[in-house]
Amino acid sequence: MSRAPSLATTALIAVLLAPAVSHAAAATPAPDKSATSSQAVTAPTPPKPPEKASPQARADAARLSPLGRAAFWGHEAQIDPTDMVAGVQLASALRALGQYDTAIQSAGRVLVIDPNNMDALMEEARAYVASGQGFYAIDPLGHAEAIAPKDWRPLSLMGIAYAQVRRADDAQAVWRQALVLSPDNPAVLTNMAMEFAAEGDTAQAETLLRRAAAQPTASLTVRQDLTLVLGLEGKLSEAEVLLRRDLPPDQADADLAYLQAASAKTVDTPPAAAAPQRSWESLKGAGG
């Protein structure tokens, strides 16, 4: 026999249940129209906006690679486009990545908010100088100098900008002015020295670089620049001592081979033509 209920049985169940359903419907209270209306107009809770990184996370970002710093500060600037610290730090990271135009734009956005922001002025100028466009760095550096007349950094960087536009006398003048503000500053001395080397005056460059390297705050780059000048002058033995003191053996061997080749080349080459180009690495970590 089929287990499916007959049509008659189904109809009978419906008839028997009808009074119960009707009674339950009658017993159910009418919905509160005011409550329903209130619920209808209540908007859903919006998602919580992203928060800025904590001060500790921002401090820790300084230890990231340039790519990591660019990602971190780019996110911070996206959360708050008016965050001037994020804008400056993003410009610095982009410059380290060689993205000079974007770095200039990031610093420029900060300067729209605060035209006297010293850090943004310096970052904009650094990006111009690093890209070889020193002419465009002169104006923001002049502004920075006016804001902070006792700060040696704008003057040090301005000297490089002047050198790029072949204003050698002006470059040396602002470097001397920077040394008045910060005597024996290794960054300023190195900038002066590398300009002399680029002009073929390696003897003057050596004197200034020895003075710079003797300072307690001198960086590895200062000693590398001194090594380069010594090599070009044919003082390979002393250059080798410095190389092996600061570099692992394989890199020291490679640099020594380069210096030997460069020294040999100067025998038949005028000094100015054989002189090195400015070491832009001397700018890193020196502020100018």
N, C-alpha and C positions, 0 to 999 in steps of 0.2 A: 504494500500500500504506500502511496506517496505520502511523505511527511509534510508537504506543503499544505498550508491551511486552505480550505475551500473558500470561494468568494463569499459564501453565506457566513462562514465563521468570521472572516475578516470584517464583514459589515457589522456583525453582532458586536465584536470587540469595540468598534468605533462608536456604536450607539451606547454601550455601557460606559465608556470613558468620557463621553461628551459631558454629562453632568459634572463629573469631577474636574474636568478642565475648566468648565464654566465657573464652578465654585472657586477654584484656585485663582482664576482671573479676577473674580469679584473680590477675593480676599487680598489680593496684591494692591498695596497702596499706590495711588497715582504718583508719578514721578514729580519731584520738586522742580518746577519750571525755572525757579530762580537759580537753583544749583546747576541745572543743565546749562542755563544761559551763562552763568559764571565760568563754568568749565570751557565753554565754547570760545570765550574771548581771551582765555589765558594762553599767552604765546609760549611756545616751547623754549626751554632754557638754552641760550646760545652757547656754542662751544667756547671754552676758556681760551683767550688769546695767548699766543706763545709768550713766554717770559724771557727777559734777558738773562744771560749767564751770570752766575754769582761773581762777586769780586775775586774770590779765590780762583775760579775757573778762568777769569780774564787774566789774572796774573800768571797762571800756569800756561796760557796760550803762548807766552813769550818763548817757551822751550820747544814749540812745535816747528816743523820744517816750514819753509816759506809757503809751500802749497797748503799745508795744514792751517797756517795762520790766515791765509787768504780765505779759506773755506769758513773758518771760525768767525773772522771779523766781517766777512760778507754776510753771514747769517745774522750777526748782531745788527749790522747796518740795515738789513732788510726788515728786521723787527721794528727798528726805530730809525728812520732816515735822518732824523735830527740829532742822532748820537754822534757828536763830533769826535769823541775818542775812537769810536769804531771806524769812522771815516778816515782818520789819520792813520790808524793801524792797518787798515785795508790798503791804503796807498803805499805804505812801507812794504807790505808783503808782496804787492803786485810789482813794485819796483825790483824787489829781490828776484822775482820770477822773470824779469826782463820785459814785463808788460807795461812799458813806460806811458803810453798814451792813456791807458785805463787808470794807471796810478795818478796821472795828472788830473784826470776827470774826478777821481775820488777826492783828492785834496781840494779841487775846485769847488765841489759841492759843500765842503765844510766852510770854505771862504765865502760862499754866498750867505751862509748863516752868520758867520763871524769873520769879517774881513781882516781883523787883527789877530787871528789865531796864529800864534808863532809856530806851532808844530806843523800846521797845514802849509804855511808859507815855506818852511824849510823842506817839507816833503815834496811840494810842487817843484821847488828849485832843484832838489836832488834828482828828481825824475828827468827834468830837462837836461841837466848836466850829464847824467848817466847815458842819455840817448844822444849825446853830442850836440844838443841844441842850447848851448850855454847862453846865447843871446837872449833867449826868452826867460832865463833864470835871473838875469840882472835886475829886472823890475821887482819881483817878489823879494829878492834878497835885500834890495834897497829899502823896501818897506819893513822887512824884518829888522834891519839895522836901526831904523828909526824907532821902532818899538822897543828894542833892547840894545841900546848903544854900548853897553858894557859886555855884551855877549860876543865872544870871538868867533863863533860858528858861522854867522852870515858872512863875515869878512873872509874867512878861510875858503868857503865855498865860492864866494864872489871872485876870488883870485883865479880859481879854476875856470869859471865862466869867462872871465876876461882873457885868459890864456886861449880858450877855445875860439875866441873871435879875434885873436892875434893882437891883443892889447897888452903886451908883455910888461910894459912899464907900469900900467895901472895894476896889473896882477901883483907885481912885486911890492907896490905901494900899499895895497890893502893887506898883504901878508905881513908886512912890517908893522902895520897898524894892529893886526891881530896879535902879533907877538908882544906888543905893548900891553895888551889886555891879558894875555896868557903867556908869560915868558917861557921860552924853551918848550913850548907845546909841540909834541912830536908830530902831530898831524899837520900843523902849519909848516913846520920845518921840512917835512917830507914833501908837501905840496910844492914848496919853493925849490927843493932839490930836484924834483923830477922835471920841473920846468927848465931849470938850468941844464939838466941832462938832455932834454929834448932839443935844446938849442946847441948842444955839442960841448957845453962847458962841464965835462964830467968831474974836473978837479973841484970846482965849487960845489957841485952836487955831492961829491964824496964828503966834503967838509961838513955840509949841513946834515947829511944822513948819519954821520958818526955822532954828531951832536944830538940828533933825534934818538938814535939807538941807545945812547947813554942814559936816557930818561927812564925812571922806574915804570912809567906808564906806557912805554913803547911797545907796540904790538909786533907780532911775528912778521906782518907785512912790511914794517919799517926795515927789519933786518933783511928781508928778501930783496927789497929795493936797493939796500946797500950792497948786497951780494951781486946784484945785477950790474950796478955801476962799477964795482971792483972788477968784475969779469970783463967789462968793456974796456977797462983801462989796462987789461993784461995782468992784473994781480990775482991770478988764478989760485995760487996756494992759499992766500987768505980767504978768498971766496969759498974754496972747498971746505975750509975749517968751519965757516959759518953755515954752509949747506948741511954738513954732516951733524952739526950741533942741533939743527932745527927739524930736519927731515928724515924720514926712513931711508934706508940705503938705496932702494931702487929709484925713488924719486930724486934723491941727491945725485945719483949717477946720471940720470936723465938731464937734470938741470945743469950739471957740470959739463956734460957733452954739448949742451946748447951754448953755454958760455965760452967753451973752447972754440966752437965754430964762429960765434959772434966776434970773439977776440981776434981770430985769424982774419976775419973779413975786414976789420978796421985797418989792417995794414995797407990795403989798397983803396980804402973808402974814406972820404972826408968825414971828420968827426960828426958834423951836424947831420949828415945823412945816415950815419951808423948809430946815432943816439936812439935810445928807446923812446917809445911813446909814453905819455903819462900813465902811471900805474893807478887806474881808477880804484883798484883794490884798497889803496891807502885811505879811501874815504870810509870804508866800512868800519863801523863801530867807533868812529872818531867824532861823529856828529857833524863834521864839516867836510 
